[in-house]
Amino acid sequence: MASLKSLKLKRVFAWTIYNNLTNVPPKEYPTTEEIKATLNDILPEFEQHVGEYVKMNAEAKEVADQASAKKISESELRAKVDEINEKFREYSKKEGMEIIELKLNKDTLDILTKQFNREKWGTSWMVNIKEFAELDKAFADANK
């Protein structure tokens, strides 16, 4: 078995990467092999650490679906959105700042690193250059 590399980063960064990768249209991936590696190796490793974020995101999608179907009023929608946003904020302030460790084999880490460095991919994962620099360092450390 190939040795595993450790990518250590904040849980909230793991969520951002996971969420972005799951929302990239297949046509944006350069190869089907990269899509398969993302689906089979990268995302499952992230899922172990971002389950609560996935759950909150599913809740938000459910509320959006209810609003689209006119099953809830505008005021109910606002209240539910405010509640979900507050959950996200509170979780991100506490558990989101926790450093988690992703274990990836070298080939998988190489693919994820290429995705991070790809034009308009990694730069869109973070909201400011300080966070980008923090994530860039995490990738550099993992690739040593």
C-alpha positions as CSV (number, residue, x, y, z in Angstrom):
1,M,0.0,0.0,0.0
2,A,1.3,3.4,-0.9
3,S,2.1,5.7,2.0
4,L,-0.4,8.3,2.8
5,K,0.2,12.1,2.9
6,S,-1.4,14.4,5.4
7,L,-3.2,17.6,4.4
8,K,-3.9,19.5,7.5
9,L,-6.3,22.4,7.3
10,K,-9.2,24.1,9.0
11,R,-12.5,22.2,8.8
12,V,-14.2,25.3,7.3
13,F,-11.6,25.2,4.4
14,A,-12.3,21.5,3.9
15,W,-16.0,22.4,3.6
16,T,-15.2,25.1,1.1
17,I,-13.1,22.8,-1.1
18,Y,-15.6,20.0,-0.8
19,N,-18.5,22.3,-1.7
20,N,-16.6,23.8,-4.7
21,L,-15.5,20.4,-6.0
22,T,-19.0,19.0,-5.9
23,N,-20.4,22.0,-7.8
24,V,-17.8,22.0,-10.7
25,P,-19.6,20.9,-13.9
26,P,-18.0,17.7,-15.4
27,K,-17.0,19.6,-18.5
28,E,-14.7,21.8,-16.4
29,Y,-12.6,18.8,-15.4
30,P,-9.7,18.1,-17.9
31,T,-10.1,14.3,-17.9
32,T,-12.6,11.7,-16.9
33,E,-9.9,10.1,-14.8
34,E,-9.7,13.3,-12.7
35,I,-13.5,13.2,-12.2
36,K,-13.3,9.6,-11.1
37,A,-10.4,10.4,-8.7
38,T,-12.4,13.3,-7.3
39,L,-15.5,11.2,-6.8
40,N,-13.8,8.0,-5.5
41,D,-10.9,9.3,-3.5
42,I,-11.0,13.0,-2.8
43,L,-14.6,13.7,-1.9
44,P,-15.0,10.6,0.4
45,E,-12.0,11.7,2.4
46,F,-13.4,15.2,2.8
47,E,-16.9,13.8,3.7
48,Q,-15.4,12.2,6.9
49,H,-14.7,15.7,8.2
50,V,-17.5,17.9,6.8
51,G,-20.6,15.9,7.6
52,E,-22.2,18.6,9.7
53,Y,-21.7,21.2,6.9
54,V,-23.2,18.8,4.4
55,K,-26.2,18.3,6.7
56,M,-26.8,22.1,7.1
57,N,-26.4,22.6,3.4
58,A,-29.0,19.9,2.7
59,E,-31.3,21.7,5.1
60,A,-30.8,25.0,3.2
61,K,-31.6,23.3,-0.1
62,E,-34.8,21.8,1.4
63,V,-35.9,25.3,2.5
64,A,-35.1,26.6,-1.0
65,D,-37.2,23.8,-2.5
66,Q,-40.1,24.6,-0.2
67,A,-39.9,28.2,-1.1
68,S,-39.8,27.5,-4.8
69,A,-42.9,25.2,-4.4
70,K,-44.6,28.0,-2.4
71,K,-45.0,25.6,0.5
72,I,-43.8,28.2,3.0
73,S,-44.5,31.9,3.3
74,E,-41.9,34.7,2.7
75,S,-41.7,35.3,6.5
76,E,-41.2,31.6,7.2
77,L,-38.5,31.5,4.5
78,R,-36.7,34.5,6.1
79,A,-36.9,32.9,9.6
80,K,-35.6,29.5,8.3
81,V,-32.8,31.1,6.3
82,D,-31.7,33.2,9.3
83,E,-31.8,30.1,11.5
84,I,-29.6,28.1,9.1
85,N,-27.2,31.0,8.6
86,E,-26.8,31.3,12.4
87,K,-26.1,27.5,12.6
88,F,-23.4,27.9,9.9
89,R,-21.8,30.8,11.7
90,E,-21.8,29.2,15.1
91,Y,-20.5,25.9,13.8
92,S,-17.8,27.7,11.7
93,K,-16.6,29.7,14.7
94,K,-16.1,26.6,16.8
95,E,-15.7,23.4,14.9
96,G,-14.8,25.1,11.7
97,M,-11.6,26.5,13.1
98,E,-10.5,23.1,14.2
99,I,-7.5,21.7,12.2
100,I,-8.4,18.4,10.6
101,E,-6.2,15.9,8.8
102,L,-7.0,14.5,5.4
103,K,-5.1,11.3,4.5
104,L,-4.5,11.0,0.8
105,N,-2.1,8.9,-1.3
106,K,0.5,10.8,-3.3
107,D,-1.4,10.5,-6.6
108,T,-4.6,11.7,-5.1
109,L,-2.9,14.6,-3.3
110,D,-1.2,15.5,-6.6
111,I,-4.6,15.7,-8.3
112,L,-6.1,17.8,-5.5
113,T,-3.0,20.1,-5.6
114,K,-3.4,20.6,-9.3
115,Q,-7.0,21.4,-8.8
116,F,-6.1,24.0,-6.2
117,N,-3.5,25.5,-8.5
118,R,-5.8,25.4,-11.6
119,E,-6.8,28.8,-13.0
120,K,-10.0,30.0,-11.3
121,W,-10.3,26.9,-9.1
122,G,-8.2,27.4,-5.9
123,T,-8.4,31.1,-6.1
124,S,-12.2,30.9,-5.9
125,W,-12.1,28.6,-2.9
126,M,-11.1,31.3,-0.4
127,V,-12.5,34.7,0.2
128,N,-9.3,36.6,0.8
129,I,-5.5,36.3,0.1
130,K,-4.7,35.5,3.7
131,E,-6.9,32.4,3.6
132,F,-5.5,31.5,0.2
133,A,-1.9,31.8,1.6
134,E,-2.9,29.6,4.6
135,L,-4.3,26.9,2.2
136,D,-1.3,27.3,-0.1
137,K,1.0,26.5,2.9
138,A,-1.1,23.5,3.9
139,F,-0.7,22.1,0.4
140,A,3.0,22.8,0.4
141,D,3.5,21.1,3.7
142,A,1.4,18.1,2.6
143,N,3.5,17.7,-0.6
144,K,6.9,17.6,1.2
